[in-house]
Amino acid sequence: MTQSDILLRDLDDTGILRLTLNDVGRRNALSEAMLAALGVAFAEAGADPAVRVIVLAANGPAFCAGHDLKEMTAGRAAEDGGRAYFSHVMAQCSGVMQGIVNCPKPVIAEVTGIATAAGCQLVASCDLAIAADTAKFSTPGVHIGLFCSTPMVALSRNVANKHAMEMLLTGDMTPAARAAEIGLVNRAVVADSLRDAVMEMAGKIASKSSMTLATGKRAYYAQREMPLTDAYAYASQVMVDNMLARDAEEGIGAFIEKRAPQWQDA
């Protein structure tokens, strides 16, 4: 399958881009081809002014089953036992996850079925996530002697320590309702209404200034890694720069004048 086959792209007239994992036969595994397709898609979407919000969805019974273990096993045939290949794949995967975080456009995961290992990492890396009430999540590496260390990075930045460690140490499946309780997803909804719920959220976000959204997303991820004093100093400067932007002037003026703002995304 080509990259365009395994990752479908659909941009509507409101600026909502749907990226749909479509390697159903491999349960949408993060193969090298899938990782490459995702990397390109997020980079292109981030640079495309027509894209305002990205929805990451999937076809088939699995949202994403994580790394392609058959590919990984084949890599062991190399003279070094697979070290170089494994390093390449982990770097490629980490690059995709960071690409989602660094993408200036908000990314919403629309989760059906299961999201396991790096598939769970994919959900956790998105800015927002809504799951069908039938969805399940897990970091099951402990079952096969391979701790989910890279999924742990995204997971531990979304849920509290005890909840993250429970998922990582037991490898148990976490139902969608529980995933919502611990903050892995925003909420779980009836499966039949999942797409409507996601598109409603995406529509709300798409109606905002893309400059403002990009400013806020970048600042959010930057400040949370800083000590409190540094975070306030950084965020204060972001606010100053934001206040000087055209859309902030327009938005505040529209609020005072009780009219709808006319964004210029600048």
N, C-alpha and C positions, 0 to 999 in steps of 0.2 A: 504494500500500500504506500502511496505517496504521502507527503506531509499534508497536502490539501485533503486527502481522503481520511486520514486519521484525526485531523483537527479541522472541524468545519467552522466557517466564519460567516456571520450574518449581521450586517449593520443596518439598523432601521433609520427612519427619517428623524427620529428624536435624538440620535447620537448614542443609542444603546447598542453596543457590540456584543453579540452572543458568540462565544467560543465554545464549541461542543466537542468533547473527547469522543472519538468515534472508532476506536479500535476494540470493538465489542468482543471479538473472538479471544482477545488477550485481556479481557476485563479492564480495558483502558489502562494497562500497565504503563509505567513511565520507562518505556524502552528508550534507547538512544534516539530513535526517530521521533518519538513523542516529545522527549525533552527538547530536541532541536526545534520541532515545530512550535512548541510553547514559547521557547526563548525568542524566536523570530516574531511570533504573534504579539507578545507583550511589548517588545521593543518597537514594532511598527505602530501598535495602537497608542503607545505613549507619545509618539511623535506626530500622530494624525489629529489635526484640529477638529475633524469631523466626529471623532470618538469622544464621548463625554463620560460614559460609564461602561465598564466591562462586566459581563455576566459569564462565569465559567460553569458550564453544565456538562452533562455526559449522557450518551445513549447507552442502553443496555441495563442489565441488572446490577452492575457495579459502577459507582462513580469513578473509583480508581483503586486498583489492587496493589499499588506500590511499584517497586522496581520489578523489572522482568527477570525473575530468578533463573530462567533458562538461559537468557543472555549472560547473566552474571556467572553462572556455572560454566558456560562455554569459555569464558575468559580465563578460567584456571588452566587451560591448555597451553598458555604462553610459557615461555622459558622461565619467567620470574614467578610463576604460579598465579599470575593474575594481578600482581601488585600495581603495575602501571595502569592496567585497564580499570581496576577498581578505583584507583585514584582519579582517573579521567571521568568516570561515571559520577562519582560523588561530587567532583568539582562542577560538572555539568548540571547536576541536580541542584546543588547549592546555588549556582548562578541563576537558575530559573526561579527558585524561591525568593532570592533577593531581588530579582527582576520584578516580581509581583509587588514587593514592598516598595521598591524604588520607582515603579511606574507612577507617573503623575495622575493617572486616572484611577478613581475608586474601582475596586474589584470585588464583586459579590459572587460567592460560591453558591450554586443551586444544586443541592446534594440529594440524590436518590440512591438507593441501594447501599452498598458498603463502601467505606473509605478506610483503607487499612495501610499501615506502615507509612511509606512516602505519600500515599494517597491521603492519609489523615494529615500529614505534613502540608500537603497542597491546600487542604481546606483551612488549616490553621494559618497559613501564610496569606490568605485572602483578607482583605480589610473587613469584610462582612460575610456572613454565611447564613442561609436559611435552608433547613433540611426537611425532607418529607418525614412524617412521623414513623415511617417504616425504615428509615435509614439507620445504619449502625457504623460505629467508629472503633478502631482499635490500633494499637501499636504492638503487634504480636511477635516481634522479633525474638523475644525470649523463648518462644516455642521451638525455634529452629536454631538456637545457639547464636543468634545475631542480634544484639541489643539495638534498639531503634535510636541510635545516638543522634543522627541528623534530624529525624522527625522530632526528637526531644527538644531541639532548639526552638522550633516554631511552637510546639505544644506548650513548653514552659513559659512562653511569652503570652499565652492566651488564658491558661487556667492556673489556679493556685497550686503550690508545690505538692500538697498531699494528693490532690486529684491527678496531677500529672504523673507523680510517682506510682500511684495505683495503676494507672493505665500502662505505664512502662514496665512495671515489675510483674504484673499479672498477665498482661497480654489479652485480658478479657475484652469482649465486645461491649461497647457502651451504647445503649439505645439513644435515639435522637432526643427524647425528652430529657434524659440525664445529661446529654451533651449540651443542651440549652441551659440546664441548671448550673453547670460548672463553667459556662462561658466559652465552650469550644465553638458553638454556633449561636447566632442571635436568638433564634427560636425554631421550634418544630411545628409544622403545619400539616394538615391532612394532605396526603399525597396528591389528590386531584386538584388541590388549590395551590400547589407549590409554585408553579410557573407564574400564576397571577400574583401571588404574594411577592415573589422576586421582582417581577416587572413593575409592580406598584412602588416598591422601594427604589428600584433603579430610576423610574420616572421622576420621583421626587428629587433625587440627587442630580439627575440630568438637567433639571430646570434651574440649577444654580450656576453661578459663574464658574467656569472651569479653571480660571486663574485662582479664584479663592479656594476651590477644592484642592488644587495642586499645592498651593501654599500651605494649607492646613494639614494635608496628608504628610508632606515632607517634614513639617515642623513636629507633628505628633511623634513620628518614629525617631526623630533626632533627639527631642527633649527627654523621652522616657529612659534613655541610656545615660542621662546626665545626673549629677548631684543636684539637689533642690535649688541651691543658689544659682548654679550655672544654668539650670533649666529656665528659671525665671528671667535671667539676663538675656538668654537667647530668645525666649518667647516674646519678651518685651520689644526686642529689636525687630522681630518678625512682625509684630503688631504695628510698629511705626512704619515699616516698609509697606505693609498691607494698607494702612490708612492713606498712604500717598498714591495708591493705585487708582486707576480710573474707575474700576467697578465698585470699589468701596465708596468713592464719592457719589457714584450713581445710586448705589443701593441705599445709602443713608439718606440721600435726597429724596428717593422714591418713598422711603418709609415716612419721612416727615410730610411729604406732599400727598401721602395716601394713594399712591399709584403703583402699578407694576413696574419693576425695574427693567431696563433695557440693557442687557449685558453686552459688553464688547470683548469679554474674556481677556481683559488687559488691566 
